[in-house]
């Protein structure tokens, strides 16, 4: 018999979870504190999504893969913009792509599709607290007003990094929670389409301007524009605090991103109008309370966006949760417990990987030795796929766990550190000698 299920939060992960549970025969209600998101303008705050293997797997499971691909653009490579030149770095060793998708556009379509299968959305309904033992949600228009109780069998918190559901679980004894912010913030900008509606740059690339302590990225949109995101410190000589006037903004872009500047006619207006947004990582445990309450997505594990895995990790949460419910259909308490233990270690792993990839994107992608290192790995992996899969491919294009990717990636990094110390590696990187040395090091580290 189906359960009455409440999902707090109508974001991407919560809505996909709603569709999946409705397809399993449950009554599903999604509560959202704000207005119907289909009426909202997402510009100014949204980092475009990068969908990859884990996300597509879940969307395929609920029959939405083909529909979502119609709203995406494949990106097969990084286009690295140095001051004087541009170079390309393929993502996958077999020509794979990550897909640029509009966060707001996808969210609106998912709500439409959820309603089509019978999910009920309850907008303008803020959830102020819960009774986790009884499965009660408490709501009112304003927090100081008398609360109304809403009863459900199970409550899922899919309400993001600042989750109200999680804040209620935090009151329990021995609940572990950690929140940390990067000293880096972000601001959204735009490269508009050309007059003919065509792209101003290659639309099948993830564009990045790495400048060590700050960087600019750009992802393509279906209308021919690019959503750009400037990552920069809050404070300091080069920071959002220091660069505010029209003269300062123009000089900063002219000095550091001259090619992008030529493509951004609305730069000054957007820079001054759009907010500076924070980047937070959260970890917590436990994620569940018996068979009554569970956290999912960013409510359980918010990560910084530099691996493009935030949504993919959240959708993989849903996939694993469904597997657990299929295995234990009559014992939700056991199913939810298996779910949280399976996902917690992997959520911690992708949080660490995401932070590391910020350092790689901002600092290393402009380093010739780093690019050579990637070239060596790619060539070896293509020739010996059973011996080597680069970390990025392991995270983005495989179905192996994040925990496994982190562990194997650390071992591979140590091997490549040795390879890169070889004498005259710039001239010898493509030699049989280097190839044999790599094989030898792999054999000596047979633990992975």
N, C-alpha and C positions, 0 to 999 in steps of 0.2 A: 504493500500500500504506500502511495506517495506521501511525502512529508510536506509540511508547510515550512518553507525556507525563506528567510530574510537575508538579503545581501545589502550591506550598507556601502553605498558608493556606486555610481553609474559610470565609472571610468571604463577603460578598455578591458582590464582583467575581470572586473566585477560583471560586466555585461556578457563577456564570453562564458564565464562561470554560470551565469543565469541561463543562457541558451543551452549549455550542456546539461544542467540539472533539469531543466524543463523537458528536454528530449528524453530524460530518464523517467519521466512521469511524475515529477514533483510539482507542487504549487510553488511558484517562485515570485517573490515581491522584491523589487529593488528600490531602496530608499535613497534619495538624493537631497541634500540640504538646500541646493540651489534650484534655479529654474531648469526646465527641460534643456539639456545641453544642445539640442538641435537649434535652439534660438540664439546661441552664444557665439561671439566672435573670439576665436582662439589666438588671434595674432598678438604678438608681443611677449608671450610667455612660453610658447610651445617649442621644444626642440623636436624637430622632425624625427620620426621613427626609422629605425633600420631593422626591418624584419629579416630573419634568417631561419635556418633549419628548424630550430626548436619551436619557434612561433608557427611556422607553416605546418608542422606536424599536428599541432593542436587544432589549428583552423581547418585542416583537412578532416580531422576526426569529427567535427561537427558540420561538415559539408560546406564550409565557407571559403576554402582555399582559392578556388577559381574566381569567386566574386571579389575577394580582396585584391587579387593580383591585377584586376582591372583598374585599381586605384593606386598602383605602385609603379615605380620605375627601377629596373635593375641597375645596380652599380657594380661593375666588374673590377674596379681598381681604385686606388687612391691617385688623385692628380695632385702632386706636391708642388706648390707654388713657392719657389725661391724668389729672392728679389730680382735676379737677373734671368731666370729660366724656369721652365716647368718640366717635371718628369713624372712618369707613370710607374706605379707599383701595383701589379695584379694582386687581388685578394686571395683567390683560391689557386691551388696548384693545378686544378683541372678546369679552370675557367668559370668557377662558381661566382655567383653574385649575391650581394646583400641588396635588399629592396628598400628604396626610399618611399615612405608612406606618410601622408599628412595625418598627424595625431587627431586634430579636430575633425577632419573629413571622415576618417575611419570610425571614430567614436560615434559620430552622428548616424552613419550607416548601420553600425552594430545595434544601436538602439532600435532603429527601424526593423532590422531582421529579428531582434529579440521579441518585439511586439507581435510580429507576424506569427511566431510560434506560441504565443500566449503568455509571455512574461509580462507581469504588471509593474509598471513604473509609478512610483509615488514621489513626485517632485515637490520642491518647497517644503520638505519635511526633515528638518535637522534632528539628528539623534543626539541627545545630550548625555545619556547614560544608559546602562543596561542592568538588568538583574540576571546575571549569568546562570544562576542556579535554576531559575524558573523560565528562562528564555523570553524575557520581556525587554522590549525597546521602549525608551521613554522619549517623548517628543512634545514640543510646543513651538509656537512661532518664535518666541524669545525665551532664552534660558531661564530668566527670572520668573516666568509665568508658571502656573500650575501645569505639571506634566501629565500627558495622557500615556497610558501603557498599551503596548501592542504585543500580542502573544504570537510566538512562532515556535516550531519544534527545534529548528537549528538556525543559528545566526552566523553569517560570514562577514568578517570585517575586510572589505576591499576598498577602504576609504583613505588610502594613500599614506604618505610618510608621516603625516600628523594625525593619525587615526584616532578617532574617539573610541572605537571598539578596543583598540590596544590600550588606550589610557585607562579604560575600566579594568582590563586584565592586569595592568601594572599594580593595582592596589593589592593584589594577592601576594601572600608571603613567598619569598624566594623567586619572584619574577625578575629576570635579568634583562636589562635594557641599556643600550648605549647609543648615543647620537653624536656624530662628529661632522663638522663643516670644513670644507676646503677653504683656504684663504682666497680662492679663486671664485669669481662670480661670472654670470653670463648675461648677455643682452642680445635680443633677436633683431636682425636687420634683414634687408631684402635686396636681391638683384632681380629686377623685373625682367619680364620677357621682352624681346625685341618687338618692334612695331608689328611685324608679321605674326607674332605669337610664337616665334621660334626661340630656342635657348641661346643665351649669350655665351655659354661655355658648353663643353661636352657634357651632355645630360646623363651619360652612363658612367660617370666618375663621381666619387666622393672627393670633393675639393678641400684641400687643407693648406693653410698658410702657417707653417710652424715657425715660431719665433722664440722658442725656449720658455720664457716666463709668461707668454701670452700667445694666443693663436686665434685664427679665424677659420671656420669651416663653412661649407655650403653644400646643401643637398637639394636635388631637383624636385620640382612640383609639376603636376600634370598640366598646369596652365602655361608652362614655359618659363616660369620664374624659378629662383632658387631661394630657399630659406637659409639665411646666413646666421651663424651664432658666433659672437665674439666672446672668448673666454679671457679674462684678465683679472689681476688682483683687485681687491676692494681699495687698498691703500698703497701708497708708495709713489715713486717717481713716475712709473708707467702704471696707471691704475684708473679705475672709474672715478675715484675721488679727484684725481689730478687732471683728467681730460674731460672738460665739460663745455667750454665755450666753442663757438663755431670755428674760431681760428685754431684752437687746440685740437679739435676733432679732425679738421682738414689736414693739418700738419702731421698728425699721428698716422693717418691713413696714407697720405702722400709719401711718408717716409718708410712705412712698413708694409703696406698693401697697395702699391701704386696701380697694379693691374685691376684689382678689385674696385678701387676708387672710381676708375673710369666707367664702371658698370653700375654704379649706385647713385642715381640722380637724386634719390630721396634720403641719402645718408644722414645729412644734418638733422632733418626733421625727425626721422625715426630714432636716431641715436638719443636725441633729447626727449622724445616722447615715451619711448619704451622703457619699462622698468629694468632695474638691475636685480637679477634673481640669484638666489643662493643655491649651493650644491651640497646636499646632505647625504650621509650614509647612516642608516640605522640598522642595528641588530638587536634581537630580543629572543627570549625563550622562557617558558613554553609558548607555543603558538595556539594551543587549544585548551579548552576546558571541557573535559569529559566528552559527552556527545552533543553538547549544546552550542559551543562557540568555537570558531576557528578564524585565524588570520590568513590572508593570502595576498600575494603580490607585494607592493610597496608597504602595505600595512605591517607586513612581517619582515621585510628586508629591502629597504630603499637603497639603491646604489647610484653612484655617479654615472653619467651617461657615456663614458669614454670607450666602452667596448660595444656600445649599441645593443646591450643585452638586457636592459631593464624590462621591456615588454616581453622579450623572448623568455626571460626567467620567470616572469609572472604567468605566462601562458603554459610554461612547462609545469609550474605549480598545479595548474588546473588539470593538466594531463595526468600527472602522478596522483592527484587526489581522486580522479575518476577511476584510475586503476585500483586504488585502495578500496573505493566503494564497491567496485565490481567484485573484488576478492572477498569483501566482508559486508554483503548487502544487508545483513540482519544485525550487524554489530558496529554501529557508527562510532562508538567510543574507541574501539580497537582500530577501525579504519583511519580515523583522524589522528590517532597516536602514531600509527605507522607512517602516515603522510608527513607529519611534522618532523619525525626523526630522519626520514629519507631526504627531506628538502633542506633542513637546517644546515647540514654540513656543506651542501652545494650552494646555498645562499651565501654563506660565509666565504666560500671559494670565489664566487663571481664578484663579490664586493672587493676582495683583494685584487683580483685580476683587473677590475675596472679602474681601480686607483693606479695600478701599474701602467695601464695603457694610456692614461693621461700623460705620464712622464714620457712614454714612448712617442706619442703623437706630437707633443709640444717640443720635445728636445731631440729625440733620436732620428725622426724622419728626415731631418735636414743634415744628418751626419753621413758622409759617404761610406764610412766603414760599417755603419748600421745597415745601409742599403745593400752593401756587398754581402754582409752576413745573411740577409734575407735571400739574396740571389743564390748563395751557396746552399742554403736550406731547401729552397724551391727546386733547384736542379737535382739535388740528392733525393728528395722526396718523390719526384716524378720517376726517377730511375729505380728507386728502391722503396716503393710504397709500404712494404711490409716492415721496413726498418725505421721509417721516419714519417711523422706527420707534424708539420709546423704547428705551434701553439695556436695561432689565429685560426687555422683550419679546424683544429681540434675543438675549439670553443664554438666557432661560428657555423661550421658546415658538417659537423659530426653529431651523433646522438649520444656519445659518451658523456659521462657526468662532468660537471664543472670541477668537482673534487679531484677526479682522475686527471683532468686537463691541467690543473694547477700543479699536481705532483709530478707528472711526466714532463711538463713544461720546465719545471725547475731543474730536472736532471738534464734535459736537452740543452738548457741555457749554459750549464757548466761545461758540457761537451763543446758547445760552440765557442765558449770563452777560450778553451784550449786551442781550437782550430784557428781562431782569429789572432793568436799570438805567433803563429807560424811565420817564419822569416819570408819576407816578400810576398805576403798573402795576396796583395793586390795583383801581382803578376801570375801567381801560381794557383789561384782559387779554382780554376777550371781543370786542374791537372789530375791525372790518375793517382798521383801520390797523395794529394789532399783527400781524394775520395777514399783511398785505402786507409788513411789515418782516421777518417770518420768511422769507417766500419770497425776498425780496431777499438776505438773508444766506446762504440756502442756495445761491442762484445764484452768489454771490460765492465760495462754497467748493465749487465743483462737483467737487472731487477725491474726494467720498465719495458 
